[in-house]
Amino acid sequence: MVSERLGHGNPAFTIDTYQHVLPGMQAEAARVFEQLICPAASKGVGRLNRRKKTA
């Protein structure tokens, strides 16, 4: 759908062109998707405890 809206003839072109734009995009998309399919998870109900990364 994104390729079509941008006028690209091939979705692979869109992916190759824009996949590097925002490095955290995949993680954010996963969080949004999780909230859509399981709203309780966004409130911490039933969610696995995840360790924060420490650098």
mmCIF entry with sequence, helices, sheets and N, C-alpha, C, O atoms, coordinates in Angstrom:
data_MODEL
# 
_entry.id   MODEL 
# 
_entity.id                         1 
_entity.type                       polymer 
_entity.pdbx_number_of_molecules   1 
# 
_entity_poly.entity_id                      1 
_entity_poly.type                           'polypeptide(L)' 
_entity_poly.nstd_linkage                   no 
_entity_poly.nstd_monomer                   no 
_entity_poly.pdbx_seq_one_letter_code       MVSERLGHGNPAFTIDTYQHVLPGMQAEAARVFEQLICPAASKGVGRLNRRKKTA 
_entity_poly.pdbx_seq_one_letter_code_can   MVSERLGHGNPAFTIDTYQHVLPGMQAEAARVFEQLICPAASKGVGRLNRRKKTA 
_entity_poly.pdbx_strand_id                 A 
# 
loop_
_entity_poly_seq.entity_id 
_entity_poly_seq.num 
_entity_poly_seq.mon_id 
_entity_poly_seq.hetero 
1 1  MET n 
1 2  VAL n 
1 3  SER n 
1 4  GLU n 
1 5  ARG n 
1 6  LEU n 
1 7  GLY n 
1 8  HIS n 
1 9  GLY n 
1 10 ASN n 
1 11 PRO n 
1 12 ALA n 
1 13 PHE n 
1 14 THR n 
1 15 ILE n 
1 16 ASP n 
1 17 THR n 
1 18 TYR n 
1 19 GLN n 
1 20 HIS n 
1 21 VAL n 
1 22 LEU n 
1 23 PRO n 
1 24 GLY n 
1 25 MET n 
1 26 GLN n 
1 27 ALA n 
1 28 GLU n 
1 29 ALA n 
1 30 ALA n 
1 31 ARG n 
1 32 VAL n 
1 33 PHE n 
1 34 GLU n 
1 35 GLN n 
1 36 LEU n 
1 37 ILE n 
1 38 CYS n 
1 39 PRO n 
1 40 ALA n 
1 41 ALA n 
1 42 SER n 
1 43 LYS n 
1 44 GLY n 
1 45 VAL n 
1 46 GLY n 
1 47 ARG n 
1 48 LEU n 
1 49 ASN n 
1 50 ARG n 
1 51 ARG n 
1 52 LYS n 
1 53 LYS n 
1 54 THR n 
1 55 ALA n 
# 
_struct_asym.id          A 
_struct_asym.entity_id   1 
# 
loop_
_struct_conf.conf_type_id 
_struct_conf.id 
_struct_conf.pdbx_PDB_helix_id 
_struct_conf.beg_label_comp_id 
_struct_conf.beg_label_asym_id 
_struct_conf.beg_label_seq_id 
_struct_conf.pdbx_beg_PDB_ins_code 
_struct_conf.end_label_comp_id 
_struct_conf.end_label_asym_id 
_struct_conf.end_label_seq_id 
_struct_conf.pdbx_end_PDB_ins_code 
_struct_conf.beg_auth_comp_id 
_struct_conf.beg_auth_asym_id 
_struct_conf.beg_auth_seq_id 
_struct_conf.end_auth_comp_id 
_struct_conf.end_auth_asym_id 
_struct_conf.end_auth_seq_id 
_struct_conf.pdbx_PDB_helix_class 
_struct_conf.details 
_struct_conf.pdbx_PDB_helix_length 
HELX_P HELX_P1 AA1 VAL A 2  ? LEU A 6  ? VAL A 2  LEU A 6  1 ? 5  
HELX_P HELX_P2 AA2 PRO A 11 ? TYR A 18 ? PRO A 11 TYR A 18 1 ? 8  
HELX_P HELX_P3 AA3 MET A 25 ? ILE A 37 ? MET A 25 ILE A 37 1 ? 13 
HELX_P HELX_P4 AA4 PRO A 39 ? LYS A 43 ? PRO A 39 LYS A 43 5 ? 5  
# 
_struct_conf_type.id          HELX_P 
_struct_conf_type.criteria    ? 
_struct_conf_type.reference   ? 
# 
loop_
_atom_site.group_PDB 
_atom_site.id 
_atom_site.type_symbol 
_atom_site.label_atom_id 
_atom_site.label_alt_id 
_atom_site.label_comp_id 
_atom_site.label_asym_id 
_atom_site.label_entity_id 
_atom_site.label_seq_id 
_atom_site.pdbx_PDB_ins_code 
_atom_site.Cartn_x 
_atom_site.Cartn_y 
_atom_site.Cartn_z 
_atom_site.occupancy 
_atom_site.B_iso_or_equiv 
_atom_site.pdbx_formal_charge 
_atom_site.auth_seq_id 
_atom_site.auth_comp_id 
_atom_site.auth_asym_id 
_atom_site.auth_atom_id 
_atom_site.pdbx_PDB_model_num 
ATOM 1   N N  . MET A 1 1  ? 0.823  -1.182  0.000  1.00 0.00 ? 1  MET A N  1 
ATOM 2   C CA . MET A 1 1  ? 0.000  0.000   0.000  1.00 0.00 ? 1  MET A CA 1 
ATOM 3   C C  . MET A 1 1  ? 0.878  1.261   0.000  1.00 0.00 ? 1  MET A C  1 
ATOM 4   O O  . MET A 1 1  ? 0.580  2.230   -0.698 1.00 0.00 ? 1  MET A O  1 
ATOM 5   N N  . VAL A 1 2  ? 1.941  1.238   0.774  1.00 0.00 ? 2  VAL A N  1 
ATOM 6   C CA . VAL A 1 2  ? 2.847  2.396   0.808  1.00 0.00 ? 2  VAL A CA 1 
ATOM 7   C C  . VAL A 1 2  ? 3.473  2.614   -0.562 1.00 0.00 ? 2  VAL A C  1 
ATOM 8   O O  . VAL A 1 2  ? 3.554  3.746   -1.038 1.00 0.00 ? 2  VAL A O  1 
ATOM 9   N N  . SER A 1 3  ? 3.912  1.535   -1.194 1.00 0.00 ? 3  SER A N  1 
ATOM 10  C CA . SER A 1 3  ? 4.522  1.647   -2.519 1.00 0.00 ? 3  SER A CA 1 
ATOM 11  C C  . SER A 1 3  ? 3.555  2.267   -3.515 1.00 0.00 ? 3  SER A C  1 
ATOM 12  O O  . SER A 1 3  ? 3.931  3.118   -4.320 1.00 0.00 ? 3  SER A O  1 
ATOM 13  N N  . GLU A 1 4  ? 2.316  1.831   -3.447 1.00 0.00 ? 4  GLU A N  1 
ATOM 14  C CA . GLU A 1 4  ? 1.303  2.353   -4.353 1.00 0.00 ? 4  GLU A CA 1 
ATOM 15  C C  . GLU A 1 4  ? 1.082  3.848   -4.127 1.00 0.00 ? 4  GLU A C  1 
ATOM 16  O O  . GLU A 1 4  ? 0.994  4.616   -5.086 1.00 0.00 ? 4  GLU A O  1 
ATOM 17  N N  . ARG A 1 5  ? 0.993  4.259   -2.868 1.00 0.00 ? 5  ARG A N  1 
ATOM 18  C CA . ARG A 1 5  ? 0.763  5.680   -2.562 1.00 0.00 ? 5  ARG A CA 1 
ATOM 19  C C  . ARG A 1 5  ? 1.945  6.546   -2.983 1.00 0.00 ? 5  ARG A C  1 
ATOM 20  O O  . ARG A 1 5  ? 1.772  7.704   -3.363 1.00 0.00 ? 5  ARG A O  1 
ATOM 21  N N  . LEU A 1 6  ? 3.144  5.977   -2.911 1.00 0.00 ? 6  LEU A N  1 
ATOM 22  C CA . LEU A 1 6  ? 4.335  6.730   -3.314 1.00 0.00 ? 6  LEU A CA 1 
ATOM 23  C C  . LEU A 1 6  ? 4.567  6.694   -4.823 1.00 0.00 ? 6  LEU A C  1 
ATOM 24  O O  . LEU A 1 6  ? 5.428  7.398   -5.350 1.00 0.00 ? 6  LEU A O  1 
ATOM 25  N N  . GLY A 1 7  ? 3.782  5.859   -5.507 1.00 0.00 ? 7  GLY A N  1 
ATOM 26  C CA . GLY A 1 7  ? 3.927  5.758   -6.951 1.00 0.00 ? 7  GLY A CA 1 
ATOM 27  C C  . GLY A 1 7  ? 5.049  4.832   -7.386 1.00 0.00 ? 7  GLY A C  1 
ATOM 28  O O  . GLY A 1 7  ? 5.502  4.899   -8.529 1.00 0.00 ? 7  GLY A O  1 
ATOM 29  N N  . HIS A 1 8  ? 5.500  3.970   -6.487 1.00 0.00 ? 8  HIS A N  1 
ATOM 30  C CA . HIS A 1 8  ? 6.552  3.017   -6.836 1.00 0.00 ? 8  HIS A CA 1 
ATOM 31  C C  . HIS A 1 8  ? 5.928  1.797   -7.507 1.00 0.00 ? 8  HIS A C  1 
ATOM 32  O O  . HIS A 1 8  ? 4.863  1.335   -7.097 1.00 0.00 ? 8  HIS A O  1 
ATOM 33  N N  . GLY A 1 9  ? 6.585  1.281   -8.526 1.00 0.00 ? 9  GLY A N  1 
ATOM 34  C CA . GLY A 1 9  ? 6.052  0.142   -9.259 1.00 0.00 ? 9  GLY A CA 1 
ATOM 35  C C  . GLY A 1 9  ? 6.295  -1.181  -8.556 1.00 0.00 ? 9  GLY A C  1 
ATOM 36  O O  . GLY A 1 9  ? 5.672  -2.187  -8.895 1.00 0.00 ? 9  GLY A O  1 
ATOM 37  N N  . ASN A 1 10 ? 7.203  -1.193  -7.572 1.00 0.00 ? 10 ASN A N  1 
ATOM 38  C CA . ASN A 1 10 ? 7.596  -2.438  -6.946 1.00 0.00 ? 10 ASN A CA 1 
ATOM 39  C C  . ASN A 1 10 ? 7.819  -2.194  -5.449 1.00 0.00 ? 10 ASN A C  1 
ATOM 40  O O  . ASN A 1 10 ? 8.588  -1.306  -5.080 1.00 0.00 ? 10 ASN A O  1 
ATOM 41  N N  . PRO A 1 11 ? 7.151  -2.978  -4.577 1.00 0.00 ? 11 PRO A N  1 
ATOM 42  C CA . PRO A 1 11 ? 7.365  -2.799  -3.135 1.00 0.00 ? 11 PRO A CA 1 
ATOM 43  C C  . PRO A 1 11 ? 8.824  -2.968  -2.704 1.00 0.00 ? 11 PRO A C  1 
ATOM 44  O O  . PRO A 1 11 ? 9.255  -2.358  -1.726 1.00 0.00 ? 11 PRO A O  1 
ATOM 45  N N  . ALA A 1 12 ? 9.577  -3.785  -3.422 1.00 0.00 ? 12 ALA A N  1 
ATOM 46  C CA . ALA A 1 12 ? 10.990 -3.981  -3.079 1.00 0.00 ? 12 ALA A CA 1 
ATOM 47  C C  . ALA A 1 12 ? 11.767 -2.670  -3.200 1.00 0.00 ? 12 ALA A C  1 
ATOM 48  O O  . ALA A 1 12 ? 12.674 -2.408  -2.410 1.00 0.00 ? 12 ALA A O  1 
ATOM 49  N N  . PHE A 1 13 ? 11.414 -1.854  -4.181 1.00 0.00 ? 13 PHE A N  1 
ATOM 50  C CA . PHE A 1 13 ? 12.068 -0.555  -4.338 1.00 0.00 ? 13 PHE A CA 1 
ATOM 51  C C  . PHE A 1 13 ? 11.822 0.311   -3.105 1.00 0.00 ? 13 PHE A C  1 
ATOM 52  O O  . PHE A 1 13 ? 12.744 0.946   -2.595 1.00 0.00 ? 13 PHE A O  1 
ATOM 53  N N  . THR A 1 14 ? 10.586 0.336   -2.631 1.00 0.00 ? 14 THR A N  1 
ATOM 54  C CA . THR A 1 14 ? 10.237 1.127   -1.451 1.00 0.00 ? 14 THR A CA 1 
ATOM 55  C C  . THR A 1 14 ? 11.023 0.648   -0.238 1.00 0.00 ? 14 THR A C  1 
ATOM 56  O O  . THR A 1 14 ? 11.580 1.453   0.508  1.00 0.00 ? 14 THR A O  1 
ATOM 57  N N  . ILE A 1 15 ? 11.063 -0.656  -0.048 1.00 0.00 ? 15 ILE A N  1 
ATOM 58  C CA . ILE A 1 15 ? 11.788 -1.222  1.089  1.00 0.00 ? 15 ILE A CA 1 
ATOM 59  C C  . ILE A 1 15 ? 13.276 -0.888  0.998  1.00 0.00 ? 15 ILE A C  1 
ATOM 60  O O  . ILE A 1 15 ? 13.877 -0.451  1.980  1.00 0.00 ? 15 ILE A O  1 
ATOM 61  N N  . ASP A 1 16 ? 13.866 -1.092  -0.170 1.00 0.00 ? 16 ASP A N  1 
ATOM 62  C CA . ASP A 1 16 ? 15.289 -0.816  -0.346 1.00 0.00 ? 16 ASP A CA 1 
ATOM 63  C C  . ASP A 1 16 ? 15.612 0.660   -0.129 1.00 0.00 ? 16 ASP A C  1 
ATOM 64  O O  . ASP A 1 16 ? 16.679 1.001   0.381  1.00 0.00 ? 16 ASP A O  1 
ATOM 65  N N  . THR A 1 17 ? 14.686 1.526   -0.517 1.00 0.00 ? 17 THR A N  1 
ATOM 66  C CA . THR A 1 17 ? 14.916 2.960   -0.431 1.00 0.00 ? 17 THR A CA 1 
ATOM 67  C C  . THR A 1 17 ? 14.750 3.503   0.979  1.00 0.00 ? 17 THR A C  1 
ATOM 68  O O  . THR A 1 17 ? 15.518 4.365   1.404  1.00 0.00 ? 17 THR A O  1 
ATOM 69  N N  . TYR A 1 18 ? 13.751 3.006   1.714  1.00 0.00 ? 18 TYR A N  1 
ATOM 70  C CA . TYR A 1 18 ? 13.393 3.630   2.981  1.00 0.00 ? 18 TYR A CA 1 
ATOM 71  C C  . TYR A 1 18 ? 13.654 2.801   4.233  1.00 0.00 ? 18 TYR A C  1 
ATOM 72  O O  . TYR A 1 18 ? 13.379 3.284   5.331  1.00 0.00 ? 18 TYR A O  1 
ATOM 73  N N  . GLN A 1 19 ? 14.164 1.592   4.127  1.00 0.00 ? 19 GLN A N  1 
ATOM 74  C CA . GLN A 1 19 ? 14.323 0.748   5.308  1.00 0.00 ? 19 GLN A CA 1 
ATOM 75  C C  . GLN A 1 19 ? 15.305 1.314   6.322  1.00 0.00 ? 19 GLN A C  1 
ATOM 76  O O  . GLN A 1 19 ? 15.229 0.964   7.500  1.00 0.00 ? 19 GLN A O  1 
ATOM 77  N N  . HIS A 1 20 ? 16.197 2.152   5.915  1.00 0.00 ? 20 HIS A N  1 
ATOM 78  C CA . HIS A 1 20 ? 17.221 2.695   6.823  1.00 0.00 ? 20 HIS A CA 1 
ATOM 79  C C  . HIS A 1 20 ? 16.812 4.002   7.490  1.00 0.00 ? 20 HIS A C  1 
ATOM 80  O O  . HIS A 1 20 ? 17.534 4.490   8.360  1.00 0.00 ? 20 HIS A O  1 
ATOM 81  N N  . VAL A 1 21 ? 15.679 4.582   7.111  1.00 0.00 ? 21 VAL A N  1 
ATOM 82  C CA . VAL A 1 21 ? 15.334 5.931   7.541  1.00 0.00 ? 21 VAL A CA 1 
ATOM 83  C C  . VAL A 1 21 ? 15.281 6.078   9.059  1.00 0.00 ? 21 VAL A C  1 
ATOM 84  O O  . VAL A 1 21 ? 15.901 6.985   9.615  1.00 0.00 ? 21 VAL A O  1 
ATOM 85  N N  . LEU A 1 22 ? 14.553 5.201   9.729  1.00 0.00 ? 22 LEU A N  1 
ATOM 86  C CA . LEU A 1 22 ? 14.437 5.279   11.177 1.00 0.00 ? 22 LEU A CA 1 
ATOM 87  C C  . LEU A 1 22 ? 14.816 3.934   11.790 1.00 0.00 ? 22 LEU A C  1 
ATOM 88  O O  . LEU A 1 22 ? 14.041 2.980   11.709 1.00 0.00 ? 22 LEU A O  1 
ATOM 89  N N  . PRO A 1 23 ? 15.997 3.845   12.401 1.00 0.00 ? 23 PRO A N  1 
ATOM 90  C CA . PRO A 1 23 ? 16.466 2.562   12.924 1.00 0.00 ? 23 PRO A CA 1 
ATOM 91  C C  . PRO A 1 23 ? 15.518 1.885   13.912 1.00 0.00 ? 23 PRO A C  1 
ATOM 92  O O  . PRO A 1 23 ? 15.445 0.657   13.921 1.00 0.00 ? 23 PRO A O  1 
ATOM 93  N N  . GLY A 1 24 ? 14.796 2.625   14.735 1.00 0.00 ? 24 GLY A N  1 
ATOM 94  C CA . GLY A 1 24 ? 13.902 2.031   15.725 1.00 0.00 ? 24 GLY A CA 1 
ATOM 95  C C  . GLY A 1 24 ? 12.498 1.778   15.213 1.00 0.00 ? 24 GLY A C  1 
ATOM 96  O O  . GLY A 1 24 ? 11.610 1.438   15.994 1.00 0.00 ? 24 GLY A O  1 
ATOM 97  N N  . MET A 1 25 ? 12.282 1.935   13.931 1.00 0.00 ? 25 MET A N  1 
ATOM 98  C CA . MET A 1 25 ? 10.954 1.835   13.367 1.00 0.00 ? 25 MET A CA 1 
ATOM 99  C C  . MET A 1 25 ? 10.322 0.462   13.578 1.00 0.00 ? 25 MET A C  1 
ATOM 100 O O  . MET A 1 25 ? 9.129  0.380   13.868 1.00 0.00 ? 25 MET A O  1 
ATOM 101 N N  . GLN A 1 26 ? 11.081 -0.603  13.442 1.00 0.00 ? 26 GLN A N  1 
ATOM 102 C CA . GLN A 1 26 ? 10.536 -1.956  13.614 1.00 0.00 ? 26 GLN A CA 1 
ATOM 103 C C  . GLN A 1 26 ? 10.042 -2.175  15.044 1.00 0.00 ? 26 GLN A C  1 
ATOM 104 O O  . GLN A 1 26 ? 8.960  -2.724  15.252 1.00 0.00 ? 26 GLN A O  1 
ATOM 105 N N  . ALA A 1 27 ? 10.820 -1.752  16.011 1.00 0.00 ? 27 ALA A N  1 
ATOM 106 C CA . ALA A 1 27 ? 10.420 -1.923  17.410 1.00 0.00 ? 27 ALA A CA 1 
ATOM 107 C C  . ALA A 1 27 ? 9.172  -1.108  17.717 1.00 0.00 ? 27 ALA A C  1 
ATOM 108 O O  . ALA A 1 27 ? 8.270  -1.588  18.403 1.00 0.00 ? 27 ALA A O  1 
ATOM 109 N N  . GLU A 1 28 ? 9.113  0.112   17.217 1.00 0.00 ? 28 GLU A N  1 
ATOM 110 C CA . GLU A 1 28 ? 7.935  0.950   17.450 1.00 0.00 ? 28 GLU A CA 1 
ATOM 111 C C  . GLU A 1 28 ? 6.709  0.353   16.772 1.00 0.00 ? 28 GLU A C  1 
ATOM 112 O O  . GLU A 1 28 ? 5.622  0.354   17.348 1.00 0.00 ? 28 GLU A O  1 
ATOM 113 N N  . ALA A 1 29 ? 6.872  -0.152  15.563 1.00 0.00 ? 29 ALA A N  1 
ATOM 114 C CA . ALA A 1 29 ? 5.752  -0.780  14.859 1.00 0.00 ? 29 ALA A CA 1 
ATOM 115 C C  . ALA A 1 29 ? 5.251  -1.992  15.640 1.00 0.00 ? 29 ALA A C  1 
ATOM 116 O O  . ALA A 1 29 ? 4.045  -2.229  15.707 1.00 0.00 ? 29 ALA A O  1 
ATOM 117 N N  . ALA A 1 30 ? 6.158  -2.753  16.224 1.00 0.00 ? 30 ALA A N  1 
ATOM 118 C CA . ALA A 1 30 ? 5.764  -3.917  17.022 1.00 0.00 ? 30 ALA A CA 1 
ATOM 119 C C  . ALA A 1 30 ? 4.975  -3.486  18.252 1.00 0.00 ? 30 ALA A C  1 
ATOM 120 O O  . ALA A 1 30 ? 3.991  -4.132  18.612 1.00 0.00 ? 30 ALA A O  1 
ATOM 121 N N  . ARG A 1 31 ? 5.394  -2.402  18.899 1.00 0.00 ? 31 ARG A N  1 
ATOM 122 C CA . ARG A 1 31 ? 4.663  -1.899  20.068 1.00 0.00 ? 31 ARG A CA 1 
ATOM 123 C C  . ARG A 1 31 ? 3.257  -1.430  19.687 1.00 0.00 ? 31 ARG A C  1 
ATOM 124 O O  . ARG A 1 31 ? 2.294  -1.712  20.400 1.00 0.00 ? 31 ARG A O  1 
ATOM 125 N N  . VAL A 1 32 ? 3.139  -0.725  18.581 1.00 0.00 ? 32 VAL A N  1 
ATOM 126 C CA . VAL A 1 32 ? 1.827  -0.249  18.127 1.00 0.00 ? 32 VAL A CA 1 
ATOM 127 C C  . VAL A 1 32 ? 0.927  -1.427  17.798 1.00 0.00 ? 32 VAL A C  1 
ATOM 128 O O  . VAL A 1 32 ? -0.245 -1.445  18.177 1.00 0.00 ? 32 VAL A O  1 
ATOM 129 N N  . PHE A 1 33 ? 1.470  -2.405  17.097 1.00 0.00 ? 33 PHE A N  1 
ATOM 130 C CA . PHE A 1 33 ? 0.698  -3.587  16.738 1.00 0.00 ? 33 PHE A CA 1 
ATOM 131 C C  . PHE A 1 33 ? 0.236  -4.325  17.992 1.00 0.00 ? 33 PHE A C  1 
ATOM 132 O O  . PHE A 1 33 ? -0.907 -4.777  18.069 1.00 0.00 ? 33 PHE A O  1 
ATOM 133 N N  . GLU A 1 34 ? 1.124  -4.444  18.967 1.00 0.00 ? 34 GLU A N  1 
ATOM 134 C CA . GLU A 1 34 ? 0.774  -5.100  20.223 1.00 0.00 ? 34 GLU A CA 1 
ATOM 135 C C  . GLU A 1 34 ? -0.390 -4.384  20.901 1.00 0.00 ? 34 GLU A C  1 
ATOM 136 O O  . GLU A 1 34 ? -1.309 -5.031  21.405 1.00 0.00 ? 34 GLU A O  1 
ATOM 137 N N  . GLN A 1 35 ? -0.356 -3.066  20.916 1.00 0.00 ? 35 GLN A N  1 
ATOM 138 C CA . GLN A 1 35 ? -1.432 -2.292  21.532 1.00 0.00 ? 35 GLN A CA 1 
ATOM 139 C C  . GLN A 1 35 ? -2.751 -2.480  20.787 1.00 0.00 ? 35 GLN A C  1 
ATOM 140 O O  . GLN A 1 35 ? -3.819 -2.494  21.399 1.00 0.00 ? 35 GLN A O  1 
ATOM 141 N N  . LEU A 1 36 ? -2.674 -2.621  19.480 1.00 0.00 ? 36 LEU A N  1 
ATOM 142 C CA . LEU A 1 36 ? -3.891 -2.805  18.691 1.00 0.00 ? 36 LEU A CA 1 
ATOM 143 C C  . LEU A 1 36 ? -4.539 -4.163  18.926 1.00 0.00 ? 36 LEU A C  1 
ATOM 144 O O  . LEU A 1 36 ? -5.762 -4.267  19.018 1.00 0.00 ? 36 LEU A O  1 
ATOM 145 N N  . ILE A 1 37 ? -3.707 -5.209  19.024 1.00 0.00 ? 37 ILE A N  1 
ATOM 146 C CA . ILE A 1 37 ? -4.282 -6.550  19.162 1.00 0.00 ? 37 ILE A CA 1 
ATOM 147 C C  . ILE A 1 37 ? -4.509 -6.955  20.611 1.00 0.00 ? 37 ILE A C  1 
ATOM 148 O O  . ILE A 1 37 ? -5.290 -7.866  20.885 1.00 0.00 ? 37 ILE A O  1 
ATOM 149 N N  . CYS A 1 38 ? -3.833 -6.285  21.541 1.00 0.00 ? 38 CYS A N  1 
ATOM 150 C CA . CYS A 1 38 ? -3.979 -6.642  22.956 1.00 0.00 ? 38 CYS A CA 1 
ATOM 151 C C  . CYS A 1 38 ? -3.855 -5.377  23.810 1.00 0.00 ? 38 CYS A C  1 
ATOM 152 O O  . CYS A 1 38 ? -2.813 -5.138  24.420 1.00 0.00 ? 38 CYS A O  1 
ATOM 153 N N  . PRO A 1 39 ? -4.915 -4.571  23.852 1.00 0.00 ? 39 PRO A N  1 
ATOM 154 C CA . PRO A 1 39 ? -4.847 -3.308  24.588 1.00 0.00 ? 39 PRO A CA 1 
ATOM 155 C C  . PRO A 1 39 ? -4.404 -3.455  26.041 1.00 0.00 ? 39 PRO A C  1 
ATOM 156 O O  . PRO A 1 39 ? -3.762 -2.550  26.574 1.00 0.00 ? 39 PRO A O  1 
ATOM 157 N N  . ALA A 1 40 ? -4.730 -4.568  26.693 1.00 0.00 ? 40 ALA A N  1 
ATOM 158 C CA . ALA A 1 40 ? -4.317 -4.770  28.080 1.00 0.00 ? 40 ALA A CA 1 
ATOM 159 C C  . ALA A 1 40 ? -2.795 -4.800  28.209 1.00 0.00 ? 40 ALA A C  1 
ATOM 160 O O  . ALA A 1 40 ? -2.255 -4.421  29.249 1.00 0.00 ? 40 ALA A O  1 
ATOM 161 N N  . ALA A 1 41 ? -2.105 -5.245  27.168 1.00 0.00 ? 41 ALA A N  1 
ATOM 162 C CA . ALA A 1 41 ? -0.647 -5.327  27.214 1.00 0.00 ? 41 ALA A CA 1 
ATOM 163 C C  . ALA A 1 41 ? -0.017 -3.949  27.363 1.00 0.00 ? 41 ALA A C  1 
ATOM 164 O O  . ALA A 1 41 ? 1.037  -3.811  27.984 1.00 0.00 ? 41 ALA A O  1 
ATOM 165 N N  . SER A 1 42 ? -0.657 -2.927  26.796 1.00 0.00 ? 42 SER A N  1 
ATOM 166 C CA . SER A 1 42 ? -0.093 -1.585  26.897 1.00 0.00 ? 42 SER A CA 1 
ATOM 167 C C  . SER A 1 42 ? -0.175 -1.047  28.322 1.00 0.00 ? 42 SER A C  1 
ATOM 168 O O  . SER A 1 42 ? 0.526  -0.097  28.669 1.00 0.00 ? 42 SER A O  1 
ATOM 169 N N  . LYS A 1 43 ? -1.035 -1.656  29.153 1.00 0.00 ? 43 LYS A N  1 
ATOM 170 C CA . LYS A 1 43 ? -1.155 -1.250  30.554 1.00 0.00 ? 43 LYS A CA 1 
ATOM 171 C C  . LYS A 1 43 ? -0.292 -2.123  31.468 1.00 0.00 ? 43 LYS A C  1 
ATOM 172 O O  . LYS A 1 43 ? -0.285 -1.948  32.687 1.00 0.00 ? 43 LYS A O  1 
ATOM 173 N N  . GLY A 1 44 ? 0.443  -3.078  30.852 1.00 0.00 ? 44 GLY A N  1 
ATOM 174 C CA . GLY A 1 44 ? 1.311  -3.941  31.632 1.00 0.00 ? 44 GLY A CA 1 
ATOM 175 C C  . GLY A 1 44 ? 0.635  -5.195  32.134 1.00 0.00 ? 44 GLY A C  1 
ATOM 176 O O  . GLY A 1 44 ? 1.271  -5.988  32.828 1.00 0.00 ? 44 GLY A O  1 
ATOM 177 N N  . VAL A 1 45 ? -0.637 -5.409  31.812 1.00 0.00 ? 45 VAL A N  1 
ATOM 178 C CA . VAL A 1 45 ? -1.370 -6.590  32.262 1.00 0.00 ? 45 VAL A CA 1 
ATOM 179 C C  . VAL A 1 45 ? -0.984 -7.770  31.383 1.00 0.00 ? 45 VAL A C  1 
ATOM 180 O O  . VAL A 1 45 ? -1.151 -7.717  30.165 1.00 0.00 ? 45 VAL A O  1 
ATOM 181 N N  . GLY A 1 46 ? -0.475 -8.824  31.985 1.00 0.00 ? 46 GLY A N  1 
ATOM 182 C CA . GLY A 1 46 ? -0.126 -10.023 31.244 1.00 0.00 ? 46 GLY A CA 1 
ATOM 183 C C  . GLY A 1 46 ? 1.116  -9.887  30.389 1.00 0.00 ? 46 GLY A C  1 
ATOM 184 O O  . GLY A 1 46 ? 1.432  -10.789 29.613 1.00 0.00 ? 46 GLY A O  1 
ATOM 185 N N  . ARG A 1 47 ? 1.799  -8.819  30.510 1.00 0.00 ? 47 ARG A N  1 
ATOM 186 C CA . ARG A 1 47 ? 2.996  -8.587  29.706 1.00 0.00 ? 47 ARG A CA 1 
ATOM 187 C C  . ARG A 1 47 ? 4.210  -9.182  30.403 1.00 0.00 ? 47 ARG A C  1 
ATOM 188 O O  . ARG A 1 47 ? 4.318  -9.130  31.628 1.00 0.00 ? 47 ARG A O  1 
ATOM 189 N N  . LEU A 1 48 ? 5.099  -9.733  29.641 1.00 0.00 ? 48 LEU A N  1 
ATOM 190 C CA . LEU A 1 48 ? 6.332  -10.267 30.210 1.00 0.00 ? 48 LEU A CA 1 
ATOM 191 C C  . LEU A 1 48 ? 7.190  -9.123  30.738 1.00 0.00 ? 48 LEU A C  1 
ATOM 192 O O  . LEU A 1 48 ? 7.245  -8.049  30.139 1.00 0.00 ? 48 LEU A O  1 
ATOM 193 N N  . ASN A 1 49 ? 7.845  -9.359  31.841 1.00 0.00 ? 49 ASN A N  1 
ATOM 194 C CA . ASN A 1 49 ? 8.767  -8.363  32.365 1.00 0.00 ? 49 ASN A CA 1 
ATOM 195 C C  . ASN A 1 49 ? 9.998  -8.356  31.475 1.00 0.00 ? 49 ASN A C  1 
ATOM 196 O O  . ASN A 1 49 ? 10.632 -9.391  31.272 1.00 0.00 ? 49 ASN A O  1 
ATOM 197 N N  . ARG A 1 50 ? 10.326 -7.218  30.958 1.00 0.00 ? 50 ARG A N  1 
ATOM 198 C CA . ARG A 1 50 ? 11.487 -7.089  30.080 1.00 0.00 ? 50 ARG A CA 1 
ATOM 199 C C  . ARG A 1 50 ? 12.539 -6.253  30.792 1.00 0.00 ? 50 ARG A C  1 
ATOM 200 O O  . ARG A 1 50 ? 12.244 -5.226  31.405 1.00 0.00 ? 50 ARG A O  1 
ATOM 201 N N  . ARG A 1 51 ? 13.770 -6.725  30.692 1.00 0.00 ? 51 ARG A N  1 
ATOM 202 C CA . ARG A 1 51 ? 14.868 -5.960  31.294 1.00 0.00 ? 51 ARG A CA 1 
ATOM 203 C C  . ARG A 1 51 ? 15.198 -4.781  30.411 1.00 0.00 ? 51 ARG A C  1 
ATOM 204 O O  . ARG A 1 51 ? 15.194 -4.881  29.184 1.00 0.00 ? 51 ARG A O  1 
ATOM 205 N N  . LYS A 1 52 ? 15.484 -3.669  31.048 1.00 0.00 ? 52 LYS A N  1 
ATOM 206 C CA . LYS A 1 52 ? 15.930 -2.495  30.295 1.00 0.00 ? 52 LYS A CA 1 
ATOM 207 C C  . LYS A 1 52 ? 17.400 -2.691  29.955 1.00 0.00 ? 52 LYS A C  1 
ATOM 208 O O  . LYS A 1 52 ? 18.179 -3.229  30.742 1.00 0.00 ? 52 LYS A O  1 
ATOM 209 N N  . LYS A 1 53 ? 17.748 -2.239  28.766 1.00 0.00 ? 53 LYS A N  1 
ATOM 210 C CA . LYS A 1 53 ? 19.139 -2.316  28.356 1.00 0.00 ? 53 LYS A CA 1 
ATOM 211 C C  . LYS A 1 53 ? 19.945 -1.266  29.118 1.00 0.00 ? 53 LYS A C  1 
ATOM 212 O O  . LYS A 1 53 ? 19.538 -0.112  29.249 1.00 0.00 ? 53 LYS A O  1 
ATOM 213 N N  . THR A 1 54 ? 21.077 -1.695  29.606 1.00 0.00 ? 54 THR A N  1 
ATOM 214 C CA . THR A 1 54 ? 21.980 -0.744  30.265 1.00 0.00 ? 54 THR A CA 1 
ATOM 215 C C  . THR A 1 54 ? 23.273 -0.721  29.492 1.00 0.00 ? 54 THR A C  1 
ATOM 216 O O  . THR A 1 54 ? 23.829 -1.763  29.144 1.00 0.00 ? 54 THR A O  1 
ATOM 217 N N  . ALA A 1 55 ? 23.740 0.464   29.233 1.00 0.00 ? 55 ALA A N  1 
ATOM 218 C CA . ALA A 1 55 ? 24.961 0.589   28.441 1.00 0.00 ? 55 ALA A CA 1 
ATOM 219 C C  . ALA A 1 55 ? 26.116 1.001   29.296 1.00 0.00 ? 55 ALA A C  1 
ATOM 220 O O  . ALA A 1 55 ? 27.230 1.155   28.796 1.00 0.00 ? 55 ALA A O  1 
# 
